[in-house]
Amino acid sequence: MTDIVVSPESAKKVYWCTYLGLINIAYTYYYRLYIPFCLYIVMLMTSLNYWKQPRYDINRVIDISWIVLFNTYQYGYCHQIEDYYYYLYNLLLILTAILYFLGIYNLSNEYVSINYHLSCHITAHIAYYCLYIGLTLITKSNTEDIM
């Protein structure tokens, strides 16, 4: 049950792609979105922990479970943001899910599968960025209304 999921070269690609999350971590910290900031750090840690040596073990379960919980929590935020960012976030999340399942569907060809999965990671990071921009705009407009 501890078989390697992908080759070390493919795992290295996804491992380094995971570091794109630092952009969103910096953005959420800078704009004082502390709950998404903390959640994103945990997601980054679980993903890095899993992708440094991807196997069918508890690290995989923890990583996938955290991502499901993270996305569920983030989705609760998306109803608060402006229409443009709401639709963009949802569209990118749908694209992320499609890319994920295309990667699973093409497991027999590791090159194709891992590129779908890389695209899934990149699209998810962009989706979260759009969500955080929408949240920032709400936060700014709320503080302007108070002043």
C-alpha positions in Angstrom: 0.0 0.0 0.0 3.0 2.3 0.0 3.5 2.3 -3.8 4.8 5.5 -5.3 2.0 7.4 -7.0 4.2 9.1 -9.8 7.8 9.2 -10.8 10.1 11.4 -8.8 10.5 13.8 -11.7 6.8 14.3 -12.0 6.4 14.7 -8.2 9.1 17.3 -8.3 7.2 19.4 -10.8 4.0 19.4 -8.7 6.1 20.0 -5.5 7.6 23.2 -7.0 4.3 24.2 -8.5 2.8 24.1 -5.0 5.0 27.0 -4.0 2.8 29.3 -6.1 0.6 29.3 -3.0 3.1 31.7 -1.4 1.7 34.4 -3.6 -1.8 34.0 -2.1 -0.3 33.6 1.4 1.5 36.9 1.0 -1.6 38.6 -0.5 -3.9 37.4 2.4 -1.4 38.5 5.0 -0.8 41.9 3.4 -4.6 42.6 3.2 -5.2 41.2 6.7 -7.3 38.2 5.6 -6.0 36.2 8.5 -8.3 33.2 8.5 -7.6 32.4 4.8 -4.0 33.2 5.5 -3.8 30.5 8.2 -5.8 28.0 6.2 -3.6 28.5 3.1 -0.5 27.9 5.2 -1.8 24.6 6.4 -2.8 23.6 2.8 0.7 24.5 1.6 2.3 22.4 4.4 0.1 19.4 3.7 0.7 19.6 -0.1 4.4 20.0 0.3 4.5 17.2 2.8 2.7 14.9 0.4 4.4 15.9 -2.9 7.9 15.5 -1.5 7.4 11.8 -1.7 3.9 11.0 -3.0 2.7 7.5 -1.9 -0.6 5.9 -1.1 -0.4 6.6 2.6 -1.8 8.8 5.4 -0.1 11.9 3.9 -2.2 11.5 0.8 -5.4 11.2 2.9 -4.5 14.2 5.0 -3.6 16.3 1.9 -6.8 15.5 0.0 -9.0 15.8 3.1 -7.5 19.2 3.9 -8.0 20.5 0.3 -11.7 19.4 0.5 -12.2 21.1 3.8 -10.3 24.2 2.6 -12.4 24.5 -0.6 -15.6 24.0 1.3 -14.7 26.8 3.7 -13.5 29.1 0.9 -16.7 28.5 -1.0 -18.6 30.0 1.9 -16.7 33.3 1.3 -17.5 33.5 -2.4 -21.1 34.4 -1.8 -19.9 37.7 -0.2 -17.9 39.0 -3.2 -19.0 41.0 -6.2 -20.6 39.3 -9.2 -17.5 39.5 -11.5 -15.2 37.8 -9.0 -18.0 35.4 -7.9 -18.5 34.1 -11.4 -14.8 34.1 -12.2 -14.0 32.1 -9.0 -16.7 29.6 -9.7 -15.7 29.2 -13.3 -12.1 28.6 -12.3 -13.1 26.1 -9.6 -15.1 24.2 -12.2 -12.1 24.2 -14.5 -9.9 23.0 -11.7 -12.3 20.1 -11.0 -12.4 19.2 -14.7 -8.6 19.2 -14.9 -8.3 17.1 -11.8 -10.6 14.4 -13.2 -8.9 14.6 -16.6 -5.7 13.8 -14.8 -7.3 10.8 -13.1 -8.8 9.7 -16.4 -5.4 9.7 -18.0 -3.5 7.9 -15.3 -2.2 5.4 -17.8 -0.1 8.2 -19.4 1.9 9.8 -16.6 3.1 12.7 -18.7 -0.4 13.8 -19.7 -1.8 13.0 -16.2 0.8 15.1 -14.4 0.4 18.0 -16.7 -3.4 18.0 -16.1 -2.6 17.9 -12.4 -0.2 20.8 -12.7 -2.8 22.8 -14.6 -5.2 21.9 -11.8 -2.9 23.4 -9.2 -2.2 26.6 -11.2 -5.9 27.1 -11.9 -6.8 26.6 -8.2 -4.2 29.2 -7.2 -5.6 31.7 -9.6 -9.2 31.0 -8.4 -8.2 31.6 -4.8 -6.4 34.8 -5.9 -9.6 36.0 -7.5 -11.6 35.2 -4.4 -9.1 37.1 -2.2 -9.3 40.1 -4.5 -13.1 40.1 -4.2 -12.8 39.8 -0.4 -10.3 42.7 -0.3 -12.7 44.9 -2.3 -15.5 44.2 0.1 -13.2 44.9 3.1 -12.1 48.2 1.5 -15.6 49.3 0.7 -16.8 48.4 4.2 -14.1 50.4 5.8 -14.8 53.4 3.5 -18.5 53.3 4.4 -17.6 53.5 8.1 -15.2 56.4 7.6 
